[in-house]
Amino acid sequence: MSNRKLGLLLSVPPAHRSVDTVFHLSQAALHRNDEVYLYLIDEGVKNIHDARYKELAARGVKLFACAYGCQQHHVPTDGISDKISLCGLVVLSGIIDACDQFLAFT
C-alpha cells in the first residue's frame, strides 16, 4: 500500500502562529509514514533558515521554496541545505495535483 501524500503551502512570516502548526502537522504526517511536500511562498520563504524546517527536510519532507519570493523578500539562499529546492510555481502546481490532501496556510 502506498503512503498518503500531504501537500502544505506556507505563505506567512516566522512570527505567525501557522508556522508552528505546519511544523507539527508535518511531524505528525512523517510519524504516520506519509509523504510530505511543503512549499514556502511569499513571506513564508522567510522560514527557510528556521532550524525546525531544516530538520523536517533532513527527516524526509520534500521542502521547496519559491526562488522569486526569496529574491523579493531579500532572503539569502547561499548555503541552504541541499534538501531544500528553490523553484517556481510550476512545482507548486505539481504538488497540488499529486497530493491526496493539500492545505494552505496564508
Secondary structure, DSSP 4 states (H G I P E B T S, - for coil): -PPPEEEEEE-S-TTSTHHHHHHHHHHHHHHTT-EEEEEE-GGGGGGTT-HHHHHHHHTT-EEEEEHHHHHHTT---TT--TTEEEE-HHHHHHHHHH-SEEEEE-
